[in-house]
Amino acid sequence: MTSMAARTSATTPPGTPKVGLRERKKIQTRQAIRRAAYRLFEEQGYDATPVDQIAEAADVSPSTVFRYFPTKEDIVLTDEYDAVLETGLRARPAGEPMVESMRQVTIEALRKITEEDRTELVQRVRLIREVPAIRGRTAENTARDAKMLAAVLAERSGRPADDLELRVVIGAILAGLQEAMLSWVEDGQTTDLEDLIHRTMDVLARGLTL
């Protein structure tokens, strides 16, 4: 999901169109690799964990890891939730403000993730904050997410996908979600994440005033 807002579950994410056996096996392989990687990162650190070791822990070959994740950073930064986000946004009322649509879709996704996924979410945010290589790749992922959102929201608003105002709104939403996640992790998850998301969207909805 967009910029860390939710992570994969052990099964196909809720709301995703039904997929065939082959695609389900691909999702399961990606998840096995990702979970093996997170376990090793937690035990011995990101930089000290080579891809060969991740492959062994996931019971796949190194070439399989790279087939699913072109770089080690991608293991942290990719998931299966983009389709869920896109489907959720398309299902929202056409006249609903963009910020409100994103609020509702994000909160719905958060309510459906498991405790294991939530643990991985915390790990992901910490790695983004602490590992320069991952932090650098985050910008690429954010640009990809922004492009997807622009396509969906352009349809809803009747504006072209490269419209400046549309791009500014999307950029503000993505940046706000990321700051909410960072705040949640930095505070030791003492604050309810849903509350942080609501507060973030409230700031955006009132026009970025303090």
Secondary structure, DSSP 8 states (H G I E B T S, - for coil): -GGGS----SSS-TT-----HHHHHHHHHHHHHHHHHHHHHHHH-STT--HHHHHHHHTS-HHHHHHH-SSHHHHHH--S-HHHHHHHHHHS-TTS-HHHHHHHHHHHHHHH--HHHHHHHHHHHHHHHH-HHHHHHHHHHHHHHHHHHHHHHHHHHT--TT-HHHHHHHHHHHHHHHHHHHHHHHTTT-S-HHHHHHHHHHHHHTTS--
